[in-house]
Amino acid sequence: MFTNYSQMLSETLTSIFKKLPAKSVHAHCDGPCGVYDPSSARVTAEAVLSMTKKLIALAPAGNDQASISAYNNTFSRFVAIKEEESQKAKKELLILWTDYFKPEHLATYPDLHDTFWKAAKLCSACKVNIDQTKAEELLAAVQKIHSMFWSSKGRSDSWVTAS
């Protein structure tokens, strides 16, 4: 007799797995080859730079309440987009760093870890500041990662920005 549902479920699943074993499979990465691409990081880093430039250039149209309200609304939207895109850029970079690049890549790219670590730190800096220099440094770091990535695949895909 089963003392609880958890035990019953565990024993039932064990019985099923013994009767229908799965084949062993092996993969060198978390996903099928070809699903990684630094272009998502480029797009998000470009958005961070674009929003940073827009924030720096933004100024209220006047001193009346409507102008100030419009300014505050636009400012807060631009900041929210910049922070969201910074977080997306960090996520995309961390996926490339932890899932695509492997220890054997370190022989070819000895600064791989430092490059990714600094790029992730730049994403954080761009989230908490309105700093065009940091946003430009982020885009440059993503460009370097783009080159490392495509070189690791034996390709030299061009760096093309949307803006």
Order of alpha helices (4+ residues) and beta strands (2+ residues): alpha-alpha-alpha-alpha-alpha-alpha
